[in-house]
């Protein structure tokens, strides 16, 4: 797969000279791979995934925030993770990983090796804190599907959700006159149903007043974020946002604790740093002001699907043809 030239989130071409493809065990043991720098001898061992959190998804040089934001929403869903990247078929000795994706209406297993594009031993695609490789392998499977990492640049999360879950995605377009009460009610219903949600900011021209406003609040334009949680606090309706990158919202409620105190105590030093950089709360009016689009994946854990294929031969001169429904007795 081609990796020499990529486009970053700013749509700028990044020329990455000196890229080499290294297996996991040859990547550099940098500081972000360990749980606690006070225990330097306790480097985490490489694994596919183990207790992943949204802040473990750290976008690299590929402009695929649409995919990374979707990964932030699925990582706490153990059954879905086992479906997409099953740990039982992962063999570190052979370096082969199976990633299950829905492609052209059919579930397919994409096999990828463990070699990751790197420069000086540091991965250049999605980063792998705590030596969890699941996000990198999913990204590589998508790149294999599309022909190269460069072809992952730009998009919306409905593309990722379809491949990862097979479920339909509803797109909600934001506008100035949107009914915030109705939106909040709908979002709570989506979240309570276990649906997966991302939100995208608009594309802005650099130097404009609107662009300056996003810069002031440290929000990236033309970027997709994960929507992770909802709560009401002292009459304020708050939405938890996760950034695949490392910039943090600097507006109202930015300083509010990201997670419950007992959860935060469970995190190691590196997890605490990543959570502080990548996860924050935003009030509903600000959410409506800064985001342009919401993607809601109607994934339901525990539901099963049945996909059928049928060939239809249309006769000459027919504009349409009624297709009889396949009965259960004909399905094998």
N, C-alpha and C positions, 0 to 999 in steps of 0.2 A: 504494500500500500504506500502511496506517495505521501511524504511528510515534509518535504523540503520547504514548501511555501504554504502558509496558512493565512487566513484572515482572522484578526482578533475581534473583540466585541465592538471596537470602534470602526470596523470595516477596513482596517489598515492591513496591508500585506506584511506578514512577518516572515522574514527569510531566516530559517534556522539551519545554519551551516554546522557541520560536525555532529549530526544526529547519528546515534548508533542504537541498535535494537538489543537490549540486554534482558536476560531472564531476571526474575525477581531477586534471586539470591546474590546477583552481582550489582544491584543498585546500592548506592551509597547509604550507609546508616546515618542519615542526617538527624538533627535534633527533633524534628517534627514527627519522627517515626516512633518515638518513645512516649510512654504514658507519663513518666515523672522524671525530669532532669536530675532530681536529687538521687536517683538510683540509676546511674549511668550503666551499670552492669546488667540492668534488667530490661534489655531491649525486647520488644514484643517479637514473637515469631511470626513469619509470614503465614497468612491464612486467607481463605476466600472471604469470609465475613464472620464476625463475632460481635454481637450486641452493637450493631451499627446505629448511629444517630445522624440526623440531618446535617449537622455541622461537619461530619466526616466527608461530605461531598465537596471537594475543593476544585473548582474549574481551573484548567490549565490554559495553554495557548490556543486551544481550539474554540471557535466561536459557537459553541453548542450549549448555551445556557438553557435552551428549550428542553434539552435532554437532562442536563444536570439538575434543573429545578424539579423535573418529574422524579428523578432518583431521590431527591430530598424527601419527597412525599411517600415513597414506597418503603423506605429502609426500616421502618418500625413495624411493617406488616410481614411477620415471619413466614406465613404460608405463601404469600406472593413472592417473597424473596426466594423461598425454596423452589417455587415454580420456575422462576426466571434463571437463577444461578444455583442449582441444587448442589449442596456441599458434598453429598454422598458420592457424586461422580467426579469430584475434583481430586486429581492426583498430582500432588506437588512434585513427586518424583518424575513423572512424565512431562509435567508442564502443560498439560492439555486441559482446557476448560470448556464446558458445554453451556451455552447461553440459549435459552428458549424464547423465541420471538414469533409474533404473528406477522407473516409476510404474505402479501397478496391473498389474504383470506385463509391461509393455512398455517398451522403451527409448525415451525421448523426449528431444528436444533443447529445453531451456528457453533462450529468448533473453532476455537482460537488457541494459539499457543501463548505461553507466558512471557514472550518477549515484548518489551514496552519501549517506545521511542524515548530516548534519553540523551542528555548532554552532560558529560562529566559525572555520570552516575545518578543524575537527578531526572526524574520523569518529566516530560514536557506536555503531556496531556493531563487528564485529571490526576490530581495528587493522591497519594495513598498514606494518609496519617495512620499511625499505629499498625502499619503493615497489613491493612485490610485492602485486598485487591479487587473486590467485587465491582466497584464503579469503573475501574480501569478496563476490566474485561467486558463489561456491558458496552462501554464506549467503543472498544475495539470491535465488538460484534456489529455494532451499528455502522462503524467505518467500513467493515468488510462488506456489509450489506449494500452500502452506498458507493463502494469502490475506492474510497480514500477518506482520510481524516478531514481533508479540505472540503469535501462535499457535505460535511456536517454543519458547515457555517450557516447560521441563520435559520429560523423556523419558529414554530410554536409547539407547545407541549402536547397538543392533540395528536401530533405525529408520534411522539414517544409513548403516550398513554395507549394508543391503539396497538403498538407493537408489544408493549410490556404486559398488558392486561387483556386485550381483545375486546374491551368494553367500549361503548360509545362515549363520546365526549361532547358536552354542551358548551358552546361559546357564548359568553355574555359580554356584549360590547358596552363599555362605559361611556356616559355622556353627561353633560352639565345638568340636565333635567332629571337624572335618574332618581327614583324614589328610594332614598336611603333606608327607610324603615322596611320596605319590601325587600330590598337587597339583603339587609341584615337577616331578616326572617328566612329568606331563601338560603343564605349561606349557612345558617345554623342547621337547617334541614339537611343540606348537603353533607355537612361535617358529621352530623349525628348519624347519617346513613352510612358513614364510612367512605364517602366519595373522596377522590384525590383532586386537589385544587392547586392551580398555579395562577399567577397574575403577571401581566406584561406591561412595561412602560412604553410610551410612544417613541418614535424616531424623531429627533429634534436636530435643528441646524445649529452648529456650534456658534457661540457668540450671541445668540438671540436672548431676549429677556427670559423666555421660558427655559432655555438651556441653562442660563445662569441660576435660575431658581432650583433646578434639579442639582446643580453643582453645590449650591449653598446647603442643601439638605443631604448631600452625599448619596444621592440616588443615581444609579446609572440609567441613562435613556437607552432605548432599544435593547432592553434586557428583560429576562424572565426570572421571576422569583417564586419560591415555594410558599404556599399558604398552609400553615402548620397547626394553628389552634385559634380558638375564639374565647373571649371571656368578657364579662362586665365588671368594671372596677369603679366604684363611687359614681355610678351613673354614666360612665364613659364606656362605649362599646369598642373593644380592642381586638385587633387581629394580629396574630403572630406571623411574622414574615421571616423567611430564610433566604439568604443570598448565596448562590453558588460561588460568587466571588468573595472578596474580603472587606468590602466597604459596608459601613453600618449607618443606618438612618440616624440623622442628627436632629430630628424634629421632636415634637411633643411625645412624651412617654418613652423616649429612647433610652433613658437611664433605668427604666423598670427592669426588675430581675427577669431573666429569660425563662427560667425554670423554677420549679418549687425548690425550696431550700434543701429538702431531703434528697432530691435528685441531684442538685448541684454538688452536694457533699459526696455523692457517689462517683462523680466525675474525677478523673485524674487531672493533673496540672494542665496537660495539653488539651484535654477536652474542655476544661474551663476557659482556656484562652480562645479556642475555636468558637465555642458557644458565645463568648462575649463579642467576638468579631463579626459573627455571621447571622446571629439570631436576635430579633428585637420585636417590640410591640409597636403598633401604629393604630391611631384612632380612626374610626370609620370615615369621618369627613376627609381626613388626609388621604386615606386609601382611595376614596372616590376621586379625589383631586389629582393624584399622581399616577394612577394606573389606568390603562386604556382598555384592557381586555382581561377577562377571567376565563380560564379553561377548567371545566368541571368534568372529571372522568367518573362515569357511573359504575365504578367497580364495586362489586358486592362479594365480600369474602364468604366462602361456603357455597356459592351458587355454582352450578355446573352448566356447561353449554354443549350443544350438539350442532356440528356443522355438516351440512350435506352438499354434495356436488351433483349436478344434473346437467346433461348435455341437451341443448335445445336446438333442433334443426328447423330453421324458418324457411318456409316455402317461398319461391320466387313471387314477387308482387305483393307479399304480405307486409303491411306496415307494423303489425304487432301480432303476437300469438299468445293465447291463454295457455298457461302451463299448469297441468294438474298437480295438486299437492301430493307429495310422497307420503304415503301412510306408514305408520310405525312398523307394520308387518313386512314392509319391503326394505326396511333399514336393517343392515347386518353389521 
